[in-house]
Amino acid sequence: MRKRRCASPIAGCTSMSAPSIVYMAGLLHDVNVQFMVTMAIKMPFVGRG
């Protein structure tokens, strides 16, 4: 049986980074954003392998 290879879901830089930057710019000066994880919506698993 042959395994099918499918393309991984991708997201453009402008659609992901621009709203994140606007969100962080709108926060108060005392607030820190330590982590912000962005993932493709249709990604079935986290990571590879």
C-alpha positions in Angstrom: 0.0 0.0 0.0 1.4 3.4 -1.0 1.3 6.3 1.4 -0.2 9.5 0.0 1.7 12.7 0.6 -0.4 15.8 1.2 0.8 19.4 1.4 0.9 20.8 4.9 -1.4 23.7 5.6 0.3 27.1 5.5 -0.6 30.6 6.5 0.8 33.8 5.0 2.9 36.1 7.1 0.7 39.1 6.6 -2.4 37.3 7.8 -0.7 36.1 10.9 1.8 38.7 12.1 -0.2 41.9 11.4 -3.1 41.2 13.7 -0.7 40.0 16.4 1.4 43.2 16.2 -1.8 45.3 16.3 -3.0 43.4 19.3 0.3 43.8 21.2 0.4 47.5 20.3 -3.0 48.0 21.8 -2.1 46.6 25.2 -1.3 48.8 28.2 2.4 49.6 28.7 2.5 47.5 31.9 1.5 44.3 30.0 4.0 41.8 28.6 3.2 39.1 26.0 5.6 36.3 26.8 4.4 33.7 24.2 2.1 33.9 21.2 1.6 30.7 19.2 0.2 30.9 15.8 -0.8 27.7 13.9 -2.5 26.9 10.7 -6.2 26.2 11.3 -6.3 22.9 9.5 -3.1 21.5 11.0 -4.0 18.0 12.3 -1.1 17.6 14.7 1.3 19.8 16.6 4.8 19.4 15.2 6.0 16.8 12.7 6.9 13.2 12.8 
